[in-house]
Amino acid sequence: MLLVVTDERCADHTAGTHHPERPDRLWAALDGVARAGFADALEYVTPRPATDEDLTLVHTAELVSHVRSVGDAGGGRLDPDTVMNDASLDAALLAAGSVLTAVDRLLDDARLHGAYCVVRPPGHHATADRSMGFCLFNSVAIAAASRAHAGEKVAIVDIDAHHGNGTQDIFVRDPRVFYASVHQSPLYPGTGALTERGEDAGIGTTVNVPLPPGATGDIARRAIDDVIGPAIGDFGPDWLFVSAGYDGHRADPITDLGYTSTDIGDLMGALGTLVPPARTVVVLEGGYDLDAVRDSSSAVVARLLGENLRPEPSGEGGPGREIVDLARRLHREQG
């Protein structure tokens, strides 16, 4: 049984008529869940909203207060790309609470084998003290911090085309949380170089594989199999959280990678072997072509249920193999 955590109120957040992070993304992802064809194996629940105590596990009280004040005033601009309306605060609190809800349910119900949080706005660009890149609060980071405070080790793998600078920054010195990203470079926000490996006590718990434009799914899968997977095996996490951005798809309008929805499912399949299924939580991040979001969501749900749904042919033959090889050597040499 797969837990699906979602709430239609997440569609009430809008950032403007022509903004790519639009409400239809939620419906496309949920349509993908339904079209995957596993209705009898799904349990839908609504999330509880995150509290200020939850948010301040990773965010400053000043940031939380600022976002609340903008929301209470009916909306406004947090940065050039990150805009709130009068429903954005509630949506962001539900999105942040969704991952906490998923964790609580997985701990309480042995029937469940993993969770998929279909929520918005996304979160992985939000740092401790700044909302940015369409992201208000960092939903994955909040849940990861909650498990770390409970004495558990957490691995976060970010497959969004954009590097999750916020998540990395929050945990860059924390040896309890491992962060890995395979992403396009160059691309916003300009972070995630191979040499970014953590700081102080967290050295070695950050792994980045920056792929060039045009990189295809076989290259990203190689990054998981040869670099990120072995590093996570060495780390030995209790939990795996996946920041599942679908903007690596070749149809995405704001990125230039060459994945297909089948490739994104294959990445999830590779990641699904790293911890027990009941300790895996997948969270929707980016992805701005609605068909790609729908089909990628279907492929991910299938993989979480141990099935292999292939909505379109895999992509292969793109550039980036040498970057993966360099990342593998770096991990082996520096550990």
Helices and strands as residue ranges (DSSP letters): E 2-6, G 8-11, H 24-35, G 39-41, E 42-45, H 52-55, H 61-72, E 76-79, E 82-84, H 88-108, E 115-118, H 139-149, E 154-158, H 165-171, E 177-184, G 200-202, E 206-211, H 217-223, I 224-228, H 229-235, E 239-244, H 261-271, G 277-279, E 280-284, H 290-304, H 321-334
